[in-house]
């Protein structure tokens, strides 16, 4: 399975013909694959065009090599950061549960939680959370195991 890392990069390029091509060459040579690019020459500031792009690289090392090559060529990098793709889930859990026990990992972010405790019947918890995409399946497996161990009813998307 091919895995890649996605990076969001903003460059400040001199507003001259050929500068965009000159900036893209080191990215390609280091294994970068352009996913999207915005090059709006109508928003030129101090004779520099702002170019925002998203690129996949085979590894962080490849990205750092491309970044170093761009800097060596005198190309200004205003921003460069890894893009972490996340997946969002909605889950309903029926039964007594302590929300703090559910997710001990700090990579899982609870976006919304709604607890219903009727006078008759069992407690239900509606939970909306997000997790880095590459860890989504593992997080759902852990949640299902948690439910089985505590005899909870889980209504999940997977």
C-alpha positions in Angstrom: 0.0 0.0 0.0 1.4 3.4 -1.0 1.3 6.0 1.8 2.1 9.6 1.4 2.1 12.7 3.5 0.2 15.8 2.4 1.6 19.3 2.9 0.1 22.8 2.6 2.7 25.2 1.2 2.5 28.9 0.5 5.2 30.5 -1.6 6.0 34.1 -2.4 7.2 34.2 -6.0 8.6 37.1 -7.9 5.9 38.1 -10.4 7.8 37.2 -13.5 7.3 34.6 -16.2 8.7 31.2 -15.4 8.9 31.6 -11.6 6.0 29.2 -10.9 7.7 26.5 -13.1 11.0 27.1 -11.3 9.3 26.5 -7.9 7.5 23.4 -9.1 10.6 21.6 -10.4 12.2 20.9 -7.0 8.9 19.7 -5.7 8.6 17.2 -8.5 12.3 16.1 -8.3 11.7 15.3 -4.6 8.7 13.1 -5.3 6.1 15.7 -4.7 2.7 15.3 -6.4 0.7 18.5 -6.7 -2.9 18.0 -5.5 -4.1 21.6 -5.8 -2.6 25.0 -6.6 -3.9 28.5 -6.4 -1.8 31.1 -8.2 -3.8 34.4 -8.3 -1.7 37.0 -10.1 -4.4 39.6 -9.4 -3.3 39.7 -5.8 0.3 40.7 -6.3 2.0 42.3 -3.3 5.3 44.1 -3.6 5.9 42.5 -7.0 5.4 39.0 -5.4 2.7 36.6 -6.3 1.3 34.4 -3.5 1.1 30.7 -4.6 -0.7 28.3 -2.3 -0.4 24.6 -3.0 -1.1 21.2 -1.5 1.2 18.4 -2.4 1.7 14.7 -1.5 5.2 13.5 -0.7 6.3 9.9 -0.2 7.9 10.9 3.2 8.6 13.8 5.4 12.3 13.5 4.3 11.3 14.1 0.7 9.2 17.1 1.7 12.2 18.6 3.7 14.5 18.0 0.7 12.1 19.9 -1.6 11.8 22.7 1.0 15.6 23.0 1.3 15.9 23.0 -2.5 13.3 25.8 -2.8 15.1 27.9 -0.1 18.5 27.3 -1.9 16.9 28.8 -5.1 15.9 31.9 -3.1 12.2 31.0 -3.1 10.4 32.4 -0.1 8.2 29.9 1.8 5.6 31.8 3.8 4.0 28.7 5.3 4.6 24.9 5.2 2.7 22.5 7.3 1.5 18.9 7.2 -2.1 18.4 6.5 -3.7 15.8 8.8 -6.8 14.4 7.2 -9.5 13.6 9.7 -12.6 11.4 9.7 -15.7 12.3 11.7 -18.0 9.7 13.3 -21.4 9.9 15.0 -22.0 7.0 17.4 -24.8 6.2 19.8 -24.0 4.2 22.9 -26.8 2.8 25.1 -25.8 1.8 28.6 -23.9 3.3 31.6 -20.6 4.7 30.4 -18.0 7.2 31.6 -17.1 9.4 28.6 -13.5 9.8 30.0 -13.0 6.0 29.7 -13.9 6.0 26.0 -11.0 7.8 24.5 -7.8 7.9 26.3 -5.8 8.7 23.2 -5.2 12.4 22.6 -5.5 12.1 18.8 -9.3 11.5 19.2 -11.1 14.8 19.6 -14.7 14.8 20.9 -16.6 17.4 19.0 -20.0 17.0 20.7 -21.5 14.7 23.3 -25.1 14.5 24.3 -26.3 12.3 27.2 -29.9 11.3 27.8 -30.8 9.8 31.1 -34.5 8.9 31.1 -36.2 8.0 34.3 -37.0 4.6 32.8 -34.7 2.7 30.5 -30.9 3.0 30.0 -28.7 6.0 29.5 -27.8 6.9 26.0 -24.9 8.8 24.7 -24.8 10.5 21.3 -21.1 11.2 20.4 -19.6 13.1 17.6 -15.8 12.7 17.3 -13.0 13.0 14.9 -9.8 11.1 14.5 -6.8 11.2 12.0 -8.0 9.3 9.0 -5.2 6.7 9.2 -6.3 5.8 12.7 -10.0 5.8 12.1 -10.4 2.0 11.7 -8.3 1.3 14.9 -10.4 3.8 16.9 -13.7 2.3 15.8 -12.3 -1.2 16.6 -11.3 0.0 20.1 -14.7 1.5 20.6 -16.5 -1.7 19.6 -14.3 -3.7 22.0 -15.0 -1.3 24.8 -18.7 -1.7 24.2 -18.5 -5.5 24.1 -16.5 -5.6 27.4 -19.1 -3.4 29.2 -22.2 -4.9 27.6 -23.1 -1.7 25.8 -25.2 -1.4 22.7 -23.3 0.6 20.0 -24.8 2.1 16.9 -21.9 2.9 14.7 -21.3 3.7 11.0 -19.0 0.8 10.5 
